[in-house]
């Protein structure tokens, strides 16, 4: 249960700092690989839809890390897992942009993702496998 809280706290913080920007940024420099903009997600009150999208997508980002938590059960050091929880956002935000971002190349090719099955579950499964490979 502590690892799930760590996922939301540290994963949410990193998604706020840089994850949402790389996933859904629409500023200059946004391309098919990553978004640019919304770093430390701060917008005007009139743009409340950005905050709504941030919280919705943050739940997907932290779910990708929670999948890894279930894969490793009690076989890891809590401090190491905390660092992993903060940095796993970087492995999630790019595939999220590819599928759901405004200029994401998979979205442009017509990929349809139902409930995060590719961007969330694939990243979580691969991250869990890679965590054990180290």
Long-range contacts (C-beta under 8 A, 24 or more apart in sequence): 2-78, 3-66, 3-69, 3-78, 3-81, 3-85, 4-66, 4-69, 6-78, 6-81, 6-82, 6-85, 7-62, 7-65, 7-66, 7-69, 7-85, 8-62, 10-82, 10-85, 10-86, 11-58, 11-61, 11-62, 11-65, 11-85, 11-86, 11-88, 11-89, 12-58, 12-61, 12-62, 13-86, 14-86, 14-87, 14-89, 14-90, 15-54, 15-57, 15-58, 15-61, 15-62, 15-89, 15-93, 16-40, 16-41, 16-54, 16-58, 18-89, 18-90, 18-93, 19-58, 19-61, 19-89, 19-90, 19-92, 19-93, 20-54, 20-57, 20-58, 20-93, 22-90, 22-93, 22-94, 22-97, 23-57, 23-61, 23-92, 23-93, 23-94, 23-96, 23-97, 23-100, 23-101, 24-53, 24-57, 24-96, 24-97, 24-100, 24-101, 24-102, 26-102, 30-101, 30-102, 30-103, 31-103, 32-98, 32-103, 32-104, 32-105, 32-108, 33-94, 33-97, 33-98, 33-105, 34-93, 34-94, 34-97, 34-101, 35-97, 35-101, 35-102, 35-103, 57-96, 57-100, 60-92, 60-96, 60-116, 60-119, 60-120, 61-89, 61-92, 61-93, 61-96, 63-116, 63-120, 63-124, 64-88, 64-91, 64-92, 64-119, 64-120, 64-121, 64-123, 64-124, 64-127, 65-89, 65-92, 65-124, 65-127, 66-124, 67-120, 67-121, 67-124, 67-125, 67-127, 67-128, 68-124, 68-127, 68-128, 68-131, 70-128, 71-124, 71-125, 71-128, 71-129, 71-131, 71-132, 72-128, 72-131, 72-132, 76-131, 84-131, 88-127, 91-123, 91-126, 91-127, 92-119, 92-120, 92-123, 95-119, 95-122, 95-123
